[in-house]
Amino acid sequence: MNNHQTQFLEDPLPAACPDTFRADHRVLVVDDDHYSRVLAGKMMELLGYHSDFAADGAEAVKAFVPGMYSAILMDMTMPLMDGLDATKKIRNIEAVAGGHVPIIAMTANVMPGDRERCQASGMDEFLSKPFHRTDLAERVASTQSNYFGWEE
């Protein structure tokens, strides 16, 4: 990792965040870029989470088991199946099985309307890459405290 990437891991967390996280929680990190997956997974590890990984939306849907994950970090744009379609499929599974896992969108190419497209697909939060660990901590904390709103 270069110095720029390491900085994202070392940023101090907001004072309210450490009590929000529990070490027994798992997240699914979905991104077609290996380094983005590893970096997001490392950030989640530093927040006290165990990460599982998927390289595209199809793998995410296959890995998804209702009740298994505290959150899913989902890249929007991936080959085979993008994050929007994967989110819709996960929401369809939940419609039958019950439950609601928070899904946090991650994207490097923020275009007008992306936030709305993510929300329409069933995603709960939105992060633009690159992001700091504090940004990720705040988004995860907001979903874990049953806040499913979209910040302006």
C-alpha positions in Angstrom: 0.0 0.0 0.0 1.2 3.5 -0.7 1.2 6.4 1.8 -2.1 7.8 0.4 -3.9 4.4 0.9 -2.3 4.0 4.4 -3.8 7.4 5.4 -7.3 6.1 4.9 -6.6 3.4 7.5 -5.1 5.7 10.1 -7.7 8.5 10.2 -9.1 8.9 13.7 -12.7 7.7 14.1 -15.5 10.0 15.3 -15.9 9.7 19.1 -19.3 8.0 18.8 -18.2 5.3 16.5 -16.2 2.7 18.5 -19.2 1.8 20.7 -21.3 1.2 17.7 -19.3 -1.7 16.3 -19.2 -5.3 17.6 -16.4 -7.8 16.7 -18.9 -10.6 16.0 -20.4 -8.8 13.0 -19.6 -9.8 9.4 -19.8 -7.7 6.3 -19.7 -8.7 2.6 -17.4 -6.5 0.6 -18.3 -6.6 -3.1 -15.9 -5.0 -5.7 -14.4 -6.1 -8.9 -11.1 -4.3 -8.1 -8.9 -6.5 -5.9 -7.2 -3.6 -4.1 -10.5 -1.8 -3.4 -11.8 -5.0 -1.8 -8.7 -5.5 0.3 -8.7 -1.8 1.4 -12.4 -1.8 2.3 -12.0 -5.1 4.1 -9.0 -3.8 6.1 -10.9 -0.7 7.1 -13.8 -2.9 8.3 -11.4 -5.1 10.2 -10.0 -2.0 12.0 -13.6 -1.2 12.9 -14.0 -4.7 14.5 -15.8 -6.5 11.6 -14.9 -9.7 9.8 -15.1 -9.3 6.0 -16.1 -11.8 3.4 -15.4 -10.9 -0.3 -17.1 -11.2 -3.7 -15.6 -9.9 -7.0 -19.0 -9.1 -8.7 -22.7 -8.9 -8.1 -23.4 -12.6 -9.1 -20.9 -13.8 -6.5 -22.5 -11.5 -3.9 -26.0 -12.9 -4.5 -24.6 -16.4 -4.3 -22.8 -15.6 -1.0 -25.8 -13.9 0.5 -27.6 -15.7 3.3 -30.3 -13.7 5.2 -29.2 -12.8 8.7 -25.5 -13.6 8.0 -24.2 -10.1 7.4 -24.5 -6.9 9.4 -23.9 -4.9 6.2 -22.9 -5.2 2.5 -20.4 -2.8 0.9 -21.4 -2.9 -2.8 -19.6 -1.4 -5.8 -22.0 0.0 -8.3 -20.2 -0.9 -11.5 -18.9 -4.4 -12.0 -18.8 -6.9 -14.9 -21.2 -9.8 -15.1 -23.7 -8.3 -12.6 -23.5 -4.7 -11.3 -24.3 -3.7 -7.8 -27.7 -2.3 -8.6 -28.9 -5.6 -10.0 -27.3 -7.6 -7.2 -29.0 -5.4 -4.7 -32.4 -5.9 -6.3 -31.8 -9.7 -6.2 -30.8 -9.6 -2.6 -33.9 -7.5 -1.8 -36.0 -10.2 -3.6 -34.5 -12.9 -1.4 -35.3 -10.9 1.7 -38.9 -10.4 0.5 -39.3 -14.1 0.8 -37.0 -15.0 3.7 -37.5 -11.8 5.7 -34.9 -9.4 7.1 -33.1 -6.4 5.8 -29.3 -6.2 5.5 -28.0 -2.6 5.0 -26.3 -2.2 1.6 -23.8 0.6 1.3 -23.1 1.7 -2.3 -19.5 2.4 -3.3 -18.6 4.1 -6.5 -15.6 5.8 -8.0 -17.4 7.5 -10.9 -20.1 9.6 -9.3 -22.5 10.8 -12.0 -25.7 12.8 -11.6 -28.5 10.5 -10.6 -26.3 7.8 -9.1 -27.5 8.3 -5.5 -31.1 8.1 -6.7 -30.4 5.0 -8.8 -28.8 3.3 -5.8 -31.7 4.2 -3.5 -34.2 3.0 -6.1 -32.4 -0.4 -6.3 -32.7 -0.8 -2.5 -29.4 0.4 -1.3 -29.4 2.2 2.1 -26.3 4.5 2.0 -23.8 5.9 -0.5 -20.0 6.4 -0.5 -17.9 7.9 -3.2 -14.4 6.5 -3.7 -11.9 7.2 -2.5 -13.3 7.4 1.0 -11.7 7.7 4.5 -12.2 5.2 7.2 -14.2 7.8 9.1 -16.6 8.1 6.2 -17.1 4.4 6.2 -17.5 4.2 9.9 -20.2 6.9 9.9 -22.1 5.1 7.1 -21.9 1.8 8.8 -22.9 3.3 12.2 -25.9 5.0 10.6 -27.2 1.7 9.1 -26.5 -0.3 12.3 -28.5 2.2 14.4 -31.5 1.5 12.1 -31.2 4.7 10.2 -31.9 4.0 6.6 -32.2 7.6 5.3 -30.1 9.3 2.7 -28.0 12.2 3.8 -28.0 15.3 1.6 
